[in-house]
Each structure stands twice: as C-alpha cells, then as structure tokens.
Amino acid sequence: ENEWADLLPALYACAQDGNASLRESAYRVFSSCPYLLSGQSPESVNSAFGGAFQDGDATVRLAALQASVQYILAATDKQRPALAPMMPQMLGVLEPLQRDGDEDGLTEALSALIEAAEETPKLFRAVLDSLVTFATAIGKNDALEATTRQTAMELLVTLAESAPGMCRKNAQFCQQIVPVCLQMMSSIEDDEEWYTVETLDDSDNDENHVFGEQTLDRLANALGGKQLLPVAFNYIPQMLASSEWNQRHAGLMAVSSIGEGCLKIMRNELGKIVHMVVPFFTDSHPRVRYAVCNCIGQMATDFAPKLQEEHHAAVLSALIPVMDQTSVPRVQTHAAAAMVNFAEEATKQVLEPYLDTLFERLLAMLNGSKRYVQEQAITTIATIADNAQAKFNKYYSTIMPMLLNVLAQATDHDHRLLRGKAMECATFIALAVGKDVFAPDIPRVIELLTLTQQSVTEADDPQASYLQASWARLCKLMGAEFAPILPVVMPPLLTAAKQQPDFAVLEADEDAETGYSAEDGWEFANIGGQQIGIRTTLLEEKCEAVELIGTYARDLGTGFVPYAAETLETLVPLFKFYFHEGVR
C-alpha cells in the first residue's frame, strides 16, 4: 500500500554508511524502485546523489548512476528540467571507469545512459560537447573490447535519433562521429573462412565493421545529407583511392550506407557517384568486388527508378559479368542478389535487352556446386521472370524442368530452403507466362507442392511460408479450378490464424538470450523493472495466414463457400487482436 515509513530513511542511512556494500545496495534499491523518491524535490535528489557520483568505490558510483537514470525516467515532464544540473556529475562517473580499465563497468554505465538518451535526450544538451569527445575517443580506441566501443557509439547515435535537431546544431557532432564509423568499417579482416563457407548467415553482425556500417546508416537517416554528406565525402574519395583493400571496401560500404539518409542531395549527383563506384567491379580484391555489388544493390533500391532509367548501361555492363566469377562464389552470388534489387524497380523496356545474357549466367549458377549459389540464382530468376512477364516465354522450357527437378530430387533436410525458393520461382514464372503456357505442368506442380506440404512437420521449416505463398499464386492463376485444392491448403492456414502469441516475463537481470533467443523470433522490452517478451515470428505467421485466407476468398468467389463459416469463426475475434495491427 506504499506505506513503509521507515524504508526511505533507512536507505538514506545506508547510502551514507561507511560500508561500501551498504552504500551500493541503497542505490540498487533506488534503481529498482525509483518511485520511492517521487515525493522528494529534484534539488534534494540532486544533492543526495551528488556525493555518490564521487564515491571512492567504483561499484557505488556505478550503482548511483544507474539509479539516477531510473529516477529520471520515472520523473514527470515538469520535474525533468530541474534534473539537468545532475548530468555533468553523472557523466563524471565514466572517466574513472575508463582510466582504471574497468570495461565491464564502463559498458554498464554507458548502457544506462542510453536508456536516458532514448527518453530524455534534451537533458544531454549542456554536456553534449564533452560526451561526444569522450564517446568518440572510446569508439576509436582499438585497444578496447568491441562491446565497449560499440556501446559508446550507440549512446551517440541514440541521441541523434532521439533529438536530431539538437545534434545538428552541435558543430562537432558529425565531424567527430563519422570518422570513427569509417575507422570501424575499415577494421574488416580477410578471413579464409569467408571464401569457403557452405551456408551464408549473419554471424558477423557483432563485428566492428558491420556495426560501423549500421551506425553510419542510422546517423544519415537521423541527421540527413546536409549535415553528414560533406563530412563523409571528406574521407570516402581517399579511401576509394587507397592501396589497402579494406579501405576501398569501407569506402564503398559507406556510399551504400548513407544513400537513404542523404537521398535528396545524392540523387542530384547520381551520375558522378555511379561513375565513381562502377570501376570497382573489376577490382583486384574479391572483397572489394563484393562491396561494390552491395553498394549498387542498395543504390538500386534507394535511387529507383532514376538509377535504372538513366544508368542501366553503365551498371549492368559491369554487374552482369561478375555473375560469371565461379572462383569466388560469394561475389558471384552477391552480384545476382544486386540484380534482384535492380530488376525489382526496372521497367520491362530497360531489362529486355539484357535478358539473354542474364539467363545464360543464371542457368550456369543454377548448376553450380554450392547450394547458396543455386538458391540465389533461383531467387533472381523469379524476380526477372516477374519483370519480364510474357517476354519470359522463350526461357520457360529450359528453366521450368530444372525447377521441378529440384522439387522432386532435392528432398533432404539441408535443401529445404532451396526447395522453398524453387517453388517460389516456379509459381512466379507461372504468373509471368500465363495459364496457357503453364497448363501442361500444373498437375506436376500441384503434386510436388502437396507432397512437400505433407513433409513439413517442424515449426522452423522454411518451406512452410514459401508453400503458402506459392499456393496463393497458383490460385490467382487457376481461378475457380483451384477450389478442389482448398482441403490441402486451408487447414494449415486456419491453424496459423488461430495460434496465440507466446509471452515471457523475466526479471531485469535475467539473460533473455538463454531461453528466448532473437533467432527464434523473441523480442523483449523493459517495462516496470521487468523484461516483457513476445515471439514476433508467430505474429507475422498469423498475419500472413489471414492475408492469404483473404486472397483465396477473393480469387475463388463461391468456390470458397465450404470454408466461409470456419473462416468467419476464426477471423471475427481477431478484430480485437491488439498485439498486431496487421492482423486486425
């Protein structure tokens, strides 16, 4: 009932005790229960915490910093401005931790400040200069752990996202942060395993060079090109001219990272930028060729349709030959992936002159030895077929048998994603060429998809989502003739539409990754001193199921009647499914 009169005086007494463990404990309680201080004036709280920030014991200083952040977050909008004088003292906790080599403590302190930066960025206004200087010094210090460096930079980019106007007005903000991002991006190493892996994943996402790319991207989106572009292009040309491959790699990745945020300015200079990056398709180092594929792929999305309409000759004449580089399958695959981005935003007229040479290379990739090369070839074929429509007819008799062979023969566990992409590609091609051309293969495709559906028994089978979308494309093509297949496709969709989300409630200090990994679709938020988690993958599956049910109802008309009652019973309650707007 919030009545424990002795508690607050006891905590104040502990905070002044000669025993450091008692002092730390007092601030840990304040951190967990900041509402205990809600009746105190901001001035008295400033005074109480001020001494703790200079305590002789590092654990007390850190606990006081964490408690002060929680107090700020719990304070009302009227109370917060009066807490600004506490900020310099809070930041004073950081330097001794860095000086004493306590990286764990420094990372904890910076993480606490990130919470404050998200919610109350304006409190940092008076200390922004000193914070930028301190955090960038940490960020560029190669002797420190990656986590420490990244947390320092995360604090700054969080401020940029939470208060972009404040950060734009600070003359040194971009000037100091951008070089650190580029330095991190240049720290990439040439690992032999990069060339020999059998499967592609995002295992390097916690590396400094990837963090640098993501940070630069976020900064550009937060602050815009007027602030960031001049600073970035003070460095990018000299990086591209460097004899060091990792500098050239970083320069290209920087161009792709800032494109979206600097769109307005860079669009006006697009010809110059294309002219600057295209020569790197013939760079001597494979990792640089990979980077320029990444760069052009991102630009094809960011600057569409201008890039496709005005620069297709320069881009495709350089990009398509890279799809021949069988000696470096990852570069070859990334070139095909960049082609997807380009084709998605290109007109038929732009792409048509290149179809023969594209399919020649994609068919060669489809016969490649590495599975990820085959998977990407199939994805690219599907995208180009969707673009080409009837122009694809001349390639149909060559490509469709190969896709059906994949579905029939590649039945082991390791080829599940390949099969999923093959069914996606086959049904995209079916829509492109039309029912008359596809008709002879319809029975075989239905047979193979049905067999695949019967084999899907594991919750994480990637074939499931490809199957559902492939059935929907067939329904669109076949119209009323698809009705007899509804007993195959509707039960799993209704099951998915009915599933309830998974929740988890953890204490603040519990490790969520242990039992609820992000790879399994778990996302957590800190609410009221606890971690509240929800498995978002199930929500997306539920949403997709509802969308597909609507597709069948629309495309089949009266053919859908046998499932109308159960569908209504399933969907009407979802008007009140407040966990996901898309489902509603």
Stockholm file with secondary structure:
# STOCKHOLM 1.0

chainA/1-584         ENEWADLLPALYACAQDGNASLRESAYRVFSSCPYLLSGQSPESVNSAFGGAFQDGDATVRLAALQASVQYILAATDKQRPALAPMMPQMLGVLEPLQRDGDEDGLTEALSALIEAAEETPKLFRAVLDSLVTFATAIGKNDALEATTRQTAMELLVTLAESAPGMCRKNAQFCQQIVPVCLQMMSSIEDDEEWYTVETLDDSDNDENHVFGEQTLDRLANALGGKQLLPVAFNYIPQMLASSEWNQRHAGLMAVSSIGEGCLKIMRNELGKIVHMVVPFFTDSHPRVRYAVCNCIGQMATDFAPKLQEEHHAAVLSALIPVMDQTSVPRVQTHAAAAMVNFAEEATKQVLEPYLDTLFERLLAMLNGSKRYVQEQAITTIATIADNAQAKFNKYYSTIMPMLLNVLAQATDHDHRLLRGKAMECATFIALAVGKDVFAPDIPRVIELLTLTQQSVTEADDPQASYLQASWARLCKLMGAEFAPILPVVMPPLLTAAKQQPDFAVLEADEDAETGYSAEDGWEFANIGGQQIGIRTTLLEEKCEAVELIGTYARDLGTGFVPYAAETLETLVPLFKFYFHEGVR
#=GR chainA/1-584 SS CCCCTTHHHHHHHHHTSSCHHHHHHHHHHHHHCGGGGTTSCHHHHHHHHHHHTTCSSHHHHHHHHHHHHHHHHHSCTTTGGGGGGGHHHHHTTHHHHHHTTCHHHHHHHHHHHHHHHHHCGGGGGGGHHHHHHHHHHHHTCTTSCHHHHHHHHHHHHHHHHHCHHHHHTCTHHHHHHHHHHHHHHTTCCCCHHHHHCSSCCCTTTTSHHHHHHHHHHHHHHHHCHHHHHHHHTTTHHHHHTCSSHHHHHHHHHHHHHHTTTTHHHHHHTHHHHHHHHGGGGGCSSHHHHHHHHHHHHHHHHHTTTHHHHHHHHHHHHHHHHHTTCTTSHHHHHHHHHHHHHHHHTCCHHHHGGGHHHHHHHHHHHHTCSSHHHHHHHHHHHHHHHHHHGGGGHHHHHHHHHHHHHHHHHCCSGGGHHHHHHHHHHHHHHHHHHCHHHHGGGHHHHHHHHHHHHHHCCSTTCTHHHHHHHHHHHHHHHHGGGGGGGHHHHHHHHHHHHHCCCCEEEEETTSCHHHHSCGGGTEEEEEETTEEEEEEHHHHHHHHHHHHHHHHHHHHHGGGGGGGHHHHHHHHGGGGGCTTCTTTC
#=GC SS_cons         CCCCTTHHHHHHHHHTSSCHHHHHHHHHHHHHCGGGGTTSCHHHHHHHHHHHTTCSSHHHHHHHHHHHHHHHHHSCTTTGGGGGGGHHHHHTTHHHHHHTTCHHHHHHHHHHHHHHHHHCGGGGGGGHHHHHHHHHHHHTCTTSCHHHHHHHHHHHHHHHHHCHHHHHTCTHHHHHHHHHHHHHHTTCCCCHHHHHCSSCCCTTTTSHHHHHHHHHHHHHHHHCHHHHHHHHTTTHHHHHTCSSHHHHHHHHHHHHHHTTTTHHHHHHTHHHHHHHHGGGGGCSSHHHHHHHHHHHHHHHHHTTTHHHHHHHHHHHHHHHHHTTCTTSHHHHHHHHHHHHHHHHTCCHHHHGGGHHHHHHHHHHHHTCSSHHHHHHHHHHHHHHHHHHGGGGHHHHHHHHHHHHHHHHHCCSGGGHHHHHHHHHHHHHHHHHHCHHHHGGGHHHHHHHHHHHHHHCCSTTCTHHHHHHHHHHHHHHHHGGGGGGGHHHHHHHHHHHHHCCCCEEEEETTSCHHHHSCGGGTEEEEEETTEEEEEEHHHHHHHHHHHHHHHHHHHHHGGGGGGGHHHHHHHHGGGGGCTTCTTTC
//
